[in-house]
Amino acid sequence: MATFTRSDELQGAEFVGADLRGARFVGADLSGVVMRAVDVAGADIDAPWLLDGESFLRVNGVDVAPLVEAELNRRFPGRVDRRAGDPAGLRAAWATLERTWAATLERVAAMPAGTVDVSVSGEWSYAQTLRHLVMATDTWLGRAILEIEQPFH
């Protein structure tokens, strides 16, 4: 299996009749990609920045980004409040976040020992995710907001 990295220049490449089944694109810039007469059955796209309101993803000429946004808001109550513009909205978002984390911690506590360190399909484990969230919180709150020189503990 070939592996391509940032040092490989594939911009503008054309794949005709190529078999890319099972290929995994991680951190790749696929913006502006045009796919015609392709089989994308089972494709799995995770691109949270797609829903920034400026981007689009067209499938057969239909922009599906708003449909994805609506479905994510349906699946995750309180998600719509993440961009709250007033104190009441921020309080509602925080309350939802606290409830969601409480439920998550209950689920994790019920899992078999060692589960928190298991990575599934190349994604971060629960423990790795928590470490990242602590680092991100320290960076944004400690460094960017509170201007602490060394915000990490």
N, C-alpha and C positions, 0 to 999 in steps of 0.2 A: 504494500500500500504506500503510495506517495504522500509526502507531507510537504505542504507549502507554507512558508512563513512570510512575514512582512518584507523580507529581502527579495522575495520572488515577485517580479513585476508581471501581473496578469491583467492589468487594466486594459480594457478593450479587447481582451481575448475572446475568441469565438469557439464555442463547443458545439459541434454538429454531430449528432448521433452518438455523443459520448455517454457512457454509462456511469452516472454519478450516484447510483443507488447506495444508500447508507453513508454518503459523504456527510461530514460534520463541518460546519462553518462556525468558528468561534472568534469573536472580535473582528470579523471580516467586514469590509465596507462593500455592501452589495447594492448601494444606492444607484438608481438609474439602470439596474439590470432589466433586460427585456427577455422574457421567456415566451416562446411561441411553440405551440404543438408539443408541450412537455407534459409528462406524467408527474404530478406532484402529490399523488395519493399518499397519505401518511406523513406529509411534510409537517414539521413542527417549528414554528417561528416564535422566538421570544425577543421582542424588541420594544421595551417600555417607552423609549423615546419616540416611537412611531406615533404615539397618541399625543404629541405636543401641540396639535392643532394646526401645524404648518405642513406636516408630512402627509402622505397618502400611501395606501397600498391598494392597488386595483387588481381585482380578480374578474376576468371576463368583462372589463370595462367598468366595473362597479367599485367605488371606493368603499372598502370594507372596514376601514379604521373606525368610523363612528359606530358601526355595529359591534365591533370588538369592545370599544369603550363602554357601550351600553351593557353588554353582557358582563364585563368585569364589574361594573357598578352593581349589577343585579346579584352576582355571586358573592360580592364582598360588601355587605351593608356598611355604610359609613365611609366607603372609599371616595364617594363624591365630595365629602367634606375635607379632603386632604388639601384642597386649595381654598379653604374658607377665607373670606375677605373681611370678617368681623369677629370680635371676641366671642360672641355666642357660638358661631360656627366653629371656631378653634376649640372651644370647650367641648362641644359635641364630638368633634373629631378626636380629641384626647380621651374622652370617656369611651368611645368606640375602641380606640387603640388599647386602652387598659383592659377592657373586656376581652378583646381578641387575644392579647398576650396571656391573660389568666387562663383562658381556654386552651391555648397552645401549651402552656406549662403543665396543665393537668394531663393533656394527651402525652406529653413527653415523659412525665412521671410514671405513666402506666406502661411505657414501652419496656421491652427486655433490656437488661444491662448491656451497655456497649452500643446501643442503637444510635445514640447521639453522635457517634464518631463515624457512622457509615455514610459513605457517599454513594448516591444513586445516579446512574447514567452520566457521570462526570460532573454532577452538580455538587455544590458545597454540602458538607454534612451540617447537621443542626449546630454542633459545637463551632464549626468554622463560621457559620452565619452569625452566631452570637458574638464571636470575636470581632468580626467585621463591623457589626452594628455598634459595638463599644468604641472601636476605632473611629468610625464615621461620626458618632455622637461627640467624642472628644475633639475631633477635628472641627466640626461645624459649630458646636456650642462653645467648647473651650477656646479654640484658636480664633475662629472667625467672629464669633459674637462677643465673647468675654475678653478676647485678645490676650489670652494667657500664652506666654512665650513657649512653654513646654507643657501642652495640655494632656499628654499621655501619661498614664500611671503605670 
